[in-house]
C-alpha cells in the first residue's frame, strides 16, 4: 500500500534520473524514473541512498515535490557542508542512477476530500511538500480556499517562484523576505510573526487545515502562534528539518 510509514516494509529500488532543473543557484529539482513506484500522495517523502566508489553510503530523506499521479521528483537544497546534497545539486546528471525507498509518511498529506480552508506556511525549502499539495489541488480542480505564506531570505531564493505566481487567482500566495528585498517590494518583510498571521491566516472559527514545513525553530514558532490564535492542534500539521 502506498504511503506506509514503516521503512522496514519498504524495499530499495534503483531510480534513473530523468531530468534535472535548477530552481535557484543552490536548489535543484530532480525528476526520477521508477518503474516499480507504487504511487504517492502529496506531502509524502522518500529516502535516497548514495554510495561512493569506496563503498561508503549515506542516506537522506527528501520531500516529494510532485503531485499524486505525477512522475516522482524531489527538490534538493545544497548544504555546503553536506555529504549528499552537493552531489545531488552539482554532479548528478540525467541518466545517472540513485537508490530510492518510499513513499513514506501519511500524516503530512492532503487530498481534496480532506477539505479546508487550507493554510500553507513554508520556510525556505520547506515549500517543497506544499508545492506538491498545490499541484494536487490544481490538477484535481479543487476549489478548496487556499493561502500560502512563504518565508524566504530573498526574492532570488524563492523556490518555484514562477509556478507559485501562476497559482495567484486560484490561491492566495504571499511572500515574506527576511534578509533583503528589491526596491519597491510590496510584500511582507521579516520573520513570520503574529501580526503577519493576523493578515494572512484564516479565522480560527473556519477550522482551517494547516500545513507548516521548514526549519525546526521556524515550524515550532509558527505552530505556537497559530495555537495561541485558537487553531485546533489536530488540524495543524507540521514537518520540520534541521536541528533544534
C-alpha positions as CSV (number, residue, x, y, z in Angstrom):
1,X,0.0,0.0,0.0
2,X,1.4,3.4,-1.0
3,X,2.2,5.7,1.9
4,X,3.3,3.3,4.6
5,X,5.4,5.0,7.2
6,X,7.2,1.8,8.2
7,X,10.6,1.8,6.5
8,X,11.2,-1.8,7.2
9,X,8.4,-2.8,4.9
10,X,9.8,-0.8,2.0
11,X,12.5,-2.0,-0.4
12,X,15.2,0.0,-2.0
13,X,14.9,0.3,-5.8
14,X,17.1,1.9,-8.5
15,X,15.8,5.1,-10.0
16,X,17.1,6.7,-13.2
17,X,17.4,10.4,-13.3
18,X,15.0,11.6,-16.0
19,X,15.8,15.3,-15.8
20,X,17.4,18.0,-13.6
21,X,16.3,21.6,-13.3
22,X,18.0,24.3,-11.3
23,X,15.4,26.3,-9.4
24,X,17.9,28.7,-7.7
25,X,21.7,28.8,-7.6
26,X,21.6,26.4,-4.7
27,X,18.4,24.4,-5.3
28,X,17.7,21.7,-7.9
29,X,14.7,19.6,-8.8
30,X,15.4,16.0,-9.8
31,X,12.8,14.1,-11.8
32,X,13.1,10.3,-11.3
33,X,12.0,7.3,-13.4
34,X,10.8,4.5,-11.1
35,X,9.1,1.6,-13.0
36,X,8.1,-0.1,-9.7
37,X,6.9,3.0,-7.9
38,X,3.6,2.2,-6.1
39,X,2.3,5.8,-6.3
40,X,2.5,8.6,-3.7
41,X,0.3,11.3,-2.0
42,X,1.0,15.0,-1.9
43,X,3.1,15.7,1.2
44,X,4.9,12.3,1.5
45,X,8.7,11.9,1.3
46,X,11.2,9.3,0.3
47,X,14.7,8.1,1.2
48,X,17.7,8.5,-1.1
49,X,20.9,6.4,-0.7
50,X,24.1,7.4,-2.4
51,X,27.1,5.1,-2.4
52,X,30.7,6.2,-3.1
53,X,33.2,4.3,-5.0
54,X,34.9,3.2,-1.8
55,X,31.6,1.6,-0.6
56,X,30.7,4.3,1.9
57,X,27.0,5.1,1.7
58,X,24.8,7.9,3.1
59,X,21.0,8.2,3.3
60,X,18.8,11.3,3.4
61,X,15.1,11.9,3.4
62,X,13.6,14.3,0.9
63,X,10.0,15.5,0.4
64,X,8.4,14.5,-2.8
65,X,7.9,17.6,-5.0
66,X,5.3,16.2,-7.3
67,X,1.5,15.7,-7.0
68,X,-0.4,12.4,-6.9
69,X,-0.2,10.7,-10.3
70,X,2.8,12.7,-11.5
71,X,6.3,11.2,-12.0
72,X,8.4,11.3,-8.8
73,X,10.5,14.4,-8.3
74,X,12.5,15.7,-5.4
75,X,13.8,19.2,-4.8
76,X,17.2,19.4,-3.0
77,X,18.8,22.4,-1.4
78,X,22.6,22.3,-1.4
79,X,24.3,22.4,2.1
80,X,27.9,23.3,1.6
81,X,29.0,21.0,4.4
82,X,26.6,18.2,3.5
83,X,27.5,14.7,2.4
84,X,24.7,14.2,-0.1
85,X,23.2,17.5,-1.3
86,X,26.4,18.8,-3.0
87,X,26.5,15.7,-5.2
88,X,22.8,15.8,-6.0
89,X,22.8,19.5,-6.8
90,X,26.1,19.8,-8.6
91,X,27.3,16.5,-10.0
92,X,24.2,14.4,-10.7
93,X,23.2,14.2,-14.4
94,X,20.4,12.9,-16.5
95,X,20.8,9.2,-16.9
96,X,22.5,8.7,-13.6
97,X,21.1,6.3,-11.0
98,X,20.1,6.6,-7.4
99,X,18.7,4.2,-4.8
100,X,15.3,5.2,-3.5
101,X,12.9,3.9,-0.9
102,X,9.4,5.1,-0.4
103,X,6.9,6.7,-0.3
104,X,6.9,7.4,3.4
105,X,4.5,9.1,5.7
106,X,0.8,9.7,5.9
107,X,0.4,12.5,8.5
108,X,1.6,15.4,6.3
109,X,-0.6,14.7,3.3
110,X,-3.6,16.3,1.8
111,X,-6.4,15.2,-0.6
112,X,-9.3,17.3,-1.8
113,X,-11.7,15.2,0.3
114,X,-9.8,16.5,3.4
115,X,-11.3,19.9,2.7
116,X,-10.1,23.2,4.1
117,X,-9.7,26.1,4.0
118,X,-6.1,25.3,3.6
119,X,-3.3,27.4,5.2
120,X,0.2,26.5,3.9
121,X,3.2,28.1,5.6
122,X,6.7,27.4,4.4
123,X,10.2,28.4,5.4
124,X,12.9,28.1,2.8
125,X,13.0,24.7,1.1
126,X,10.0,23.7,3.3
127,X,7.9,24.8,0.4
128,X,8.6,21.5,-1.4
129,X,5.8,19.3,0.0
130,X,3.5,22.4,0.0
131,X,4.2,22.8,-3.7
132,X,3.1,19.1,-4.1
133,X,-0.1,19.9,-2.3
134,X,-0.7,23.0,-4.5
135,X,-0.1,20.9,-7.6
136,X,-2.5,18.2,-6.5
137,X,-5.1,20.9,-5.7
138,X,-4.7,22.4,-9.2
139,X,-4.7,19.0,-11.0
140,X,-7.8,17.8,-9.2
141,X,-9.6,21.1,-10.0
142,X,-10.3,21.5,-6.2
143,X,-12.0,24.7,-5.2
144,X,-10.9,24.5,-1.5
145,X,-9.9,28.0,-0.5
146,X,-6.1,28.1,-0.1
147,X,-3.5,30.5,1.2
148,X,0.3,30.1,1.0
149,X,2.7,32.2,3.2
150,X,6.3,31.6,2.1
151,X,9.2,32.9,4.1
152,X,12.5,33.2,2.2
153,X,15.7,35.1,2.7
154,X,15.5,37.0,-0.6
155,X,13.3,37.0,-3.7
156,X,16.1,35.3,-5.7
157,X,15.9,32.4,-3.2
158,X,12.2,31.8,-3.6
159,X,11.9,28.2,-5.0
160,X,9.3,27.6,-7.7
161,X,8.6,31.3,-7.9
162,X,7.2,31.3,-11.5
163,X,4.9,28.3,-10.7
164,X,3.7,29.8,-7.4
165,X,2.9,33.1,-9.0
166,X,0.9,31.1,-11.6
167,X,-1.5,30.0,-8.8
168,X,-2.4,33.6,-8.0
169,X,-6.2,33.9,-8.6
170,X,-7.0,30.3,-7.6
171,X,-5.0,30.5,-4.4
172,X,-3.5,33.4,-2.4
173,X,0.3,33.4,-2.5
174,X,2.2,35.7,-0.2
175,X,5.9,36.1,0.4
176,X,7.9,37.5,3.3
177,X,11.6,38.3,2.7
178,X,13.8,38.1,5.8
179,X,17.2,39.4,4.7
180,X,16.8,41.6,1.6
181,X,14.1,42.8,-0.8
182,X,14.2,44.6,-4.1
183,X,13.3,48.3,-4.4
184,X,9.6,48.9,-4.4
185,X,8.9,45.5,-2.8
186,X,5.2,45.3,-1.8
187,X,5.2,42.0,0.0
188,X,5.9,41.3,3.7
189,X,9.4,41.6,5.2
190,X,10.8,40.0,8.3
191,X,10.1,36.8,10.1
192,X,6.6,35.3,10.4
193,X,5.0,36.8,13.5
194,X,1.6,37.2,15.0
195,X,0.9,40.5,13.2
196,X,1.7,38.9,9.9
197,X,-0.5,35.9,10.7
198,X,-3.4,38.2,11.6
199,X,-3.3,39.4,8.0
200,X,-2.9,36.0,6.3
201,X,-4.3,33.3,8.5
202,X,-7.9,32.1,8.2
203,X,-10.1,32.9,11.2
204,X,-10.0,30.0,13.7
205,X,-13.8,29.8,13.5
206,X,-13.4,28.4,10.0
207,X,-11.4,25.4,11.3
208,X,-8.6,25.7,8.8
209,X,-6.4,22.8,7.9
210,X,-2.8,24.0,8.2
211,X,0.5,22.6,6.9
212,X,3.7,24.1,8.1
213,X,7.1,23.0,6.8
214,X,10.6,24.4,7.3
215,X,13.5,24.5,9.8
216,X,12.6,23.2,13.2
217,X,12.6,26.5,15.1
218,X,10.5,28.2,12.3
219,X,7.9,25.4,12.4
220,X,7.6,25.3,16.2
221,X,7.3,29.1,16.4
222,X,4.6,29.4,13.8
223,X,2.6,26.4,15.2
224,X,2.7,28.0,18.6
225,X,1.4,31.3,17.2
226,X,-1.5,29.6,15.5
227,X,-2.4,27.5,18.6
228,X,-2.5,30.8,20.5
229,X,-4.9,32.1,17.9
230,X,-7.2,29.2,18.8
231,X,-6.3,26.9,15.9
232,X,-7.1,23.3,16.6
233,X,-3.9,21.4,17.3
234,X,-5.3,18.3,15.5
235,X,-5.6,20.4,12.3
236,X,-2.1,21.9,12.4
237,X,0.2,19.5,10.6
238,X,4.0,20.1,10.9
239,X,7.0,18.8,9.1
240,X,10.4,20.0,10.2
241,X,14.1,19.5,9.3
242,X,17.4,20.5,10.8
243,X,18.5,20.6,14.4
244,X,16.6,22.1,17.3
